[in-house]
């Protein structure tokens, strides 16, 4: 399930000076500054095994074969996994990644003069020139362009162009060779967005059909309770969400909580509430906050659970978010994203999607959408 496999799913651009504990899926560009890291495996809940890679940047551009999917600044993958970046990269750091990962870059690396590094036997494959790259502890490099100001220690590689001011130690770099091309396999961006947008629509419909009321209130402190097993729904407005000063959760071990935040078209919501008495952060894996009509969502404090806001620009500006974030645009400014996945009783059939090379991903994701649409038609009948 996408909500379990990824820590952040962004259909457009993302900016970050913080880290996301889990996998990242970015349709547009990544503006990375400060600690723009992904896949801090085991920092909170261990990331679930998955057929998806650690990081995708530029899924929308990959869909059309157009320019885009660039990384400004330095992006890091801290633990296991492969990164696929459709465009150009200022710099990447894969020093701590486990052995066997791949870094696929469709364009250039290091044109801005920043330093990139990889170690522990990674494979680096680029579609353009490489500058200021250091590779240590084995691995391979396939560079479709020129290489300069770079160091390769115990690395074997092929370079289609020329080299200048490089150091090659205990390895072999062949210049004027025929390197491999980046092996991209982005899931279809349009259909991933359709799947999650329609999931948000269906959750809103189910919440309304349930006749759910709001939470219990003590002044402006709200407590959401989910007892027994199955799914408990709540409906609140964006104004109510923005007015809370505290949010508490009372969940039984097998309960799932869905909080639907209603608003008119183009609504704005801003979280100011502090969490109340939460000692078990793993409850985040059984909560969904659904923001179907919200276009601007500010998270000024810590929130627990999946944030499903497919049309919104989401800004995490204070406190770390506990759970997956789905957004049109995402800014991690002064708050991190911690990976808990989603392990609740999901009320809608959204089959897992397996990344396969484009364009073959389209029929697979279309099948997933078809199952979801069938469920929608059955409920409407």
C-alpha positions as CSV (number, residue, x, y, z in Angstrom):
1,X,0.0,0.0,0.0
2,X,1.4,3.4,-1.0
3,X,0.5,4.9,2.4
4,X,2.5,2.3,4.1
5,X,5.5,2.1,1.7
6,X,6.2,5.9,1.6
7,X,6.9,8.5,4.2
8,X,6.2,11.4,1.8
9,X,4.3,11.4,-1.5
10,X,4.4,14.7,-3.3
11,X,2.8,15.2,-6.7
12,X,4.5,18.5,-7.4
13,X,7.6,20.1,-5.9
14,X,9.1,19.5,-2.4
15,X,11.5,21.7,-0.4
16,X,13.3,20.4,2.6
17,X,15.9,21.3,5.2
18,X,14.9,18.4,7.4
19,X,14.7,14.7,7.0
20,X,12.1,12.1,6.2
21,X,12.6,8.8,8.0
22,X,11.2,6.7,5.1
23,X,10.9,6.6,1.3
24,X,10.1,9.7,-0.8
25,X,8.1,10.0,-4.0
26,X,8.3,13.4,-5.6
27,X,6.6,14.2,-8.9
28,X,8.5,17.5,-9.5
29,X,11.7,19.1,-8.3
30,X,13.4,18.8,-4.9
31,X,14.9,21.9,-3.3
32,X,17.2,20.3,-0.7
33,X,18.9,22.5,1.9
34,X,20.3,21.6,5.3
35,X,19.5,18.0,6.3
36,X,17.4,16.9,3.3
37,X,17.6,13.2,4.0
38,X,15.5,10.2,3.3
39,X,15.4,6.6,4.6
40,X,16.7,6.9,8.2
41,X,15.8,3.3,8.7
42,X,14.9,2.4,12.3
43,X,14.9,5.9,13.7
44,X,11.2,5.5,14.6
45,X,9.4,2.4,13.3
46,X,11.5,0.3,10.9
47,X,10.6,1.0,7.3
48,X,8.5,-1.8,5.8
49,X,10.0,-4.0,3.2
50,X,8.9,-2.8,-0.3
51,X,9.5,-3.2,-4.0
52,X,9.7,0.6,-4.2
53,X,13.0,2.4,-4.2
54,X,14.1,4.7,-1.4
55,X,13.7,7.9,-3.4
56,X,12.0,9.1,-6.7
57,X,12.4,12.6,-7.9
58,X,10.8,13.8,-11.2
59,X,8.0,11.2,-11.6
60,X,5.8,13.7,-13.5
61,X,8.6,14.6,-16.0
62,X,9.5,10.9,-16.4
63,X,5.8,10.3,-17.3
64,X,6.1,12.6,-20.3
65,X,9.8,12.4,-21.0
66,X,10.2,16.1,-20.5
67,X,12.8,18.1,-18.6
68,X,12.3,18.4,-14.8
69,X,12.9,16.4,-11.7
70,X,16.0,18.4,-10.6
71,X,17.6,18.5,-7.2
72,X,18.9,21.8,-5.9
73,X,21.2,21.5,-3.0
74,X,22.4,18.2,-1.4
75,X,20.1,15.2,-1.0
76,X,21.0,12.3,1.2
77,X,19.9,8.6,1.5
78,X,21.1,7.5,4.9
79,X,20.5,3.8,4.8
80,X,19.4,1.1,2.3
81,X,17.9,1.8,-1.0
82,X,18.1,3.1,-4.6
83,X,17.5,6.7,-5.7
84,X,16.0,7.6,-9.1
85,X,16.4,11.3,-10.1
86,X,15.1,12.2,-13.5
87,X,17.0,15.5,-14.0
88,X,20.1,17.2,-12.8
89,X,21.6,17.0,-9.2
90,X,23.6,19.6,-7.5
91,X,24.9,17.0,-5.0
92,X,24.1,13.7,-3.4
93,X,25.5,11.9,-0.3
94,X,25.2,8.1,-0.1
95,X,28.1,7.5,2.3
96,X,26.0,5.7,4.9
97,X,23.8,3.7,2.6
98,X,24.0,0.0,2.7
99,X,25.9,-2.0,0.1
100,X,24.2,-2.6,-3.2
101,X,22.2,0.6,-3.7
102,X,22.0,2.4,-7.0
103,X,22.0,6.1,-7.8
104,X,20.4,6.8,-11.2
105,X,20.6,10.4,-12.4
106,X,19.2,11.4,-15.8
107,X,21.2,14.6,-16.2
108,X,24.4,16.1,-14.7
109,X,25.9,15.8,-11.2
110,X,27.8,18.6,-9.5
111,X,27.5,21.4,-12.1
112,X,27.0,23.9,-9.3
113,X,30.4,22.9,-7.8
114,X,29.0,21.0,-4.8
115,X,30.6,17.8,-3.6
116,X,28.8,14.4,-4.1
117,X,29.9,11.1,-2.5
118,X,29.0,7.4,-2.5
119,X,30.4,4.5,-0.7
120,X,29.9,0.9,0.3
121,X,29.7,-0.6,-3.2
122,X,27.0,1.6,-4.7
123,X,26.4,1.9,-8.4
124,X,26.3,5.4,-9.8
125,X,24.8,5.9,-13.3
126,X,24.3,9.3,-14.9
127,X,23.0,10.6,-18.2
128,X,25.3,13.6,-18.2
129,X,28.6,15.1,-17.0
130,X,29.9,14.5,-13.4
131,X,31.9,17.0,-11.4
132,X,33.2,16.7,-7.8
133,X,32.2,13.1,-7.1
134,X,34.0,10.9,-4.6
135,X,33.3,7.1,-4.6
136,X,34.9,4.9,-2.0
137,X,34.9,1.2,-0.9
138,X,34.2,-0.3,-4.3
139,X,31.2,0.0,-6.6
140,X,30.8,0.9,-10.2
141,X,30.2,4.1,-12.2
142,X,28.6,4.5,-15.6
143,X,28.8,8.1,-16.7
144,X,27.4,9.2,-20.0
145,X,29.4,12.4,-20.3
146,X,32.7,13.9,-19.1
147,X,34.2,13.6,-15.6
148,X,36.3,16.1,-13.8
149,X,37.6,16.9,-10.2
150,X,36.5,13.5,-9.0
151,X,38.0,10.6,-7.0
152,X,37.4,6.9,-7.4
153,X,38.8,4.5,-4.8
154,X,38.4,0.8,-5.6
155,X,35.8,1.6,-8.3
156,X,35.4,0.2,-11.8
157,X,33.7,2.4,-14.3
158,X,33.0,3.5,-17.9
159,X,32.9,7.0,-19.1
160,X,31.6,8.0,-22.6
161,X,33.6,11.3,-22.6
162,X,36.8,12.6,-21.3
163,X,38.3,13.1,-17.8
164,X,40.3,15.9,-16.2
165,X,41.8,16.4,-12.8
166,X,40.6,13.0,-11.5
167,X,42.1,10.5,-9.1
168,X,41.7,6.8,-9.7
169,X,43.1,4.6,-7.0
170,X,43.1,0.7,-7.1
171,X,40.4,0.6,-9.7
172,X,39.8,1.1,-13.4
173,X,38.0,3.9,-15.2
174,X,37.6,3.4,-19.0
175,X,37.2,6.7,-20.9
176,X,35.6,6.8,-24.4
177,X,33.7,3.7,-23.4
178,X,30.0,2.8,-23.7
179,X,28.4,3.1,-20.2
180,X,25.0,1.8,-19.2
181,X,22.1,4.2,-19.2
182,X,20.2,5.0,-16.0
183,X,17.6,2.2,-15.5
184,X,14.6,4.3,-14.6
185,X,11.4,2.6,-13.4
186,X,9.1,5.4,-12.1
187,X,5.5,4.4,-11.3
188,X,3.0,6.3,-13.4
189,X,2.7,9.8,-11.8
190,X,-0.8,10.6,-13.1
191,X,-2.3,7.3,-11.9
192,X,-0.6,7.4,-8.5
193,X,-2.2,10.8,-8.0
194,X,-5.6,9.6,-9.2
195,X,-5.5,6.7,-6.9
196,X,-4.8,8.8,-3.8
197,X,-7.1,11.6,-4.8
198,X,-10.0,9.2,-5.2
199,X,-9.1,7.5,-2.0
200,X,-9.4,10.9,-0.3
201,X,-12.8,11.5,-2.0
202,X,-14.1,8.1,-0.9
203,X,-12.9,8.6,2.7
204,X,-14.9,11.9,2.8
205,X,-18.0,10.1,1.4
206,X,-17.7,7.3,3.9
207,X,-17.3,9.7,6.8
208,X,-20.4,11.6,5.8
209,X,-22.4,8.5,5.2
210,X,-21.5,7.2,8.7
211,X,-23.2,10.2,10.3
212,X,-20.1,10.9,12.4
213,X,-20.0,13.8,14.8
214,X,-17.1,15.7,16.2
215,X,-14.7,14.9,19.0
216,X,-15.3,15.4,22.7
217,X,-14.3,18.9,23.7
218,X,-12.9,20.4,26.9
219,X,-12.7,24.1,26.1
220,X,-10.7,24.0,22.9
221,X,-9.0,20.6,23.5
222,X,-10.3,17.9,21.3
223,X,-10.1,14.1,22.0
224,X,-10.8,11.6,19.3
225,X,-11.8,8.1,20.5
226,X,-11.8,4.8,18.5
227,X,-13.0,1.7,20.4
228,X,-13.1,-2.0,19.5
229,X,-12.0,-2.9,16.0
230,X,-12.8,-1.6,12.5
231,X,-12.9,2.1,11.5
232,X,-14.3,5.0,13.5
233,X,-15.0,8.2,11.6
234,X,-15.2,11.8,12.7
235,X,-16.2,14.9,10.7
236,X,-14.9,18.3,11.6
237,X,-14.5,21.6,9.7
238,X,-11.3,23.4,8.8
239,X,-12.3,26.2,11.2
240,X,-12.6,23.6,14.0
241,X,-9.3,22.0,13.2
242,X,-7.6,25.4,13.2
243,X,-9.2,26.4,16.5
244,X,-8.1,23.5,18.6
245,X,-5.5,24.2,21.3
246,X,-4.9,20.5,22.0
247,X,-5.6,17.2,20.3
248,X,-5.7,13.8,22.1
249,X,-6.3,10.3,20.9
250,X,-7.9,7.3,22.7
251,X,-7.4,4.2,20.4
252,X,-8.0,0.6,21.3
253,X,-5.3,-1.7,19.9
254,X,-7.2,-2.9,16.9
255,X,-9.0,0.4,16.1
256,X,-8.6,2.6,13.1
257,X,-9.4,6.4,13.2
258,X,-10.3,8.5,10.2
259,X,-10.8,12.2,10.8
260,X,-12.4,14.0,7.8
261,X,-11.7,17.7,7.8
262,X,-14.4,19.4,5.7
263,X,-14.1,22.8,4.0
264,X,-15.4,24.7,1.1
265,X,-13.4,24.7,-2.1
266,X,-9.9,26.1,-1.7
267,X,-10.0,26.0,2.1
268,X,-7.1,26.8,4.4
269,X,-6.3,24.9,7.6
270,X,-3.6,25.6,10.1
271,X,-2.7,23.3,13.0
272,X,-1.9,25.1,16.3
273,X,-2.9,22.4,18.7
274,X,-0.4,20.6,20.9
275,X,-0.7,16.8,21.3
276,X,-2.3,15.8,24.5
277,X,-0.7,13.0,26.6
278,X,0.5,10.8,23.7
279,X,3.1,8.4,24.9
280,X,2.8,5.7,22.3
281,X,3.7,7.3,19.0
282,X,2.9,4.1,17.0
283,X,-0.8,5.1,17.1
284,X,0.2,7.2,14.1
285,X,0.0,4.1,12.0
286,X,-3.7,3.7,12.6
287,X,-4.9,7.3,12.0
288,X,-5.8,9.1,8.8
289,X,-6.4,12.9,8.6
290,X,-8.3,13.5,5.3
291,X,-8.1,17.1,3.9
292,X,-10.0,16.7,0.6
293,X,-10.9,20.3,-0.1
294,X,-7.9,22.0,1.5
295,X,-5.4,23.8,-0.7
296,X,-3.2,25.3,2.1
297,X,-2.4,23.3,5.2
298,X,0.0,24.6,7.9
299,X,1.3,22.1,10.4
300,X,2.7,24.3,13.2
301,X,2.9,21.5,15.8
302,X,3.1,17.7,15.9
303,X,0.3,15.7,14.4
304,X,-0.2,12.0,14.5
305,X,-1.3,9.9,11.5
306,X,-1.4,10.0,7.7
307,X,-2.0,13.5,6.3
308,X,-4.0,12.9,3.1
309,X,-4.1,16.3,1.4
310,X,-3.8,15.6,-2.4
311,X,-4.6,19.2,-3.5
312,X,-2.8,21.1,-0.8
313,X,0.5,22.9,-0.3
314,X,1.5,21.5,3.1
315,X,4.1,23.2,5.3
316,X,5.5,21.5,8.3
317,X,6.9,24.4,10.2
318,X,7.1,23.2,13.8
319,X,7.4,19.9,15.5
320,X,7.9,16.7,13.7
321,X,5.0,15.0,11.9
322,X,4.4,11.4,12.9
323,X,3.2,9.6,9.8
324,X,3.0,9.7,6.0
325,X,2.3,13.0,4.2
326,X,0.5,13.1,0.9
327,X,0.4,16.6,-0.7
328,X,0.5,18.5,-4.0
329,X,3.4,20.6,-2.7
330,X,5.4,20.0,0.5
331,X,7.7,22.2,2.5
332,X,9.6,20.6,5.4
333,X,11.0,23.7,7.0
334,X,11.4,23.3,10.8
335,X,9.7,19.9,11.2
336,X,10.7,16.4,10.2
337,X,8.5,13.6,8.8
338,X,8.7,10.4,10.9
339,X,7.8,7.1,9.2
340,X,5.2,4.9,10.8
341,X,3.4,3.8,7.7
342,X,-0.3,2.9,7.8
343,X,-1.3,-0.4,9.4
344,X,-4.9,0.3,10.2
345,X,-8.0,-1.4,8.8
346,X,-8.1,0.4,5.5
347,X,-11.7,0.9,4.5
348,X,-11.1,1.1,0.8
349,X,-9.5,-1.4,-1.5
350,X,-6.3,0.2,-2.8
351,X,-4.1,-2.6,-4.0
352,X,-0.3,-2.2,-3.8
353,X,1.4,-0.9,-6.9
354,X,4.7,-2.4,-8.1
355,X,7.2,-0.2,-9.9
356,X,7.9,-1.4,-13.3
357,X,9.7,0.3,-16.3
358,X,7.6,3.0,-18.0
359,X,5.3,2.8,-19.9
360,X,4.4,-0.6,-18.6
361,X,3.5,0.8,-15.2
362,X,0.3,2.3,-16.6
363,X,-1.8,-0.9,-17.0
364,X,-0.8,-2.1,-13.6
365,X,-1.8,1.1,-11.8
366,X,-4.9,1.3,-14.1
367,X,-5.9,-2.1,-12.7
368,X,-5.6,-0.7,-9.2
369,X,-7.7,2.3,-10.1
370,X,-10.2,0.0,-11.7
371,X,-10.7,-1.9,-8.5
372,X,-11.2,1.3,-6.6
373,X,-13.7,2.7,-9.1
374,X,-15.7,-0.6,-9.0
375,X,-16.0,-0.2,-5.2
376,X,-17.2,3.4,-5.8
377,X,-19.9,2.2,-8.2
378,X,-21.0,-0.5,-5.9
379,X,-21.5,2.0,-3.0
380,X,-23.4,4.4,-5.3
381,X,-25.7,1.6,-6.5
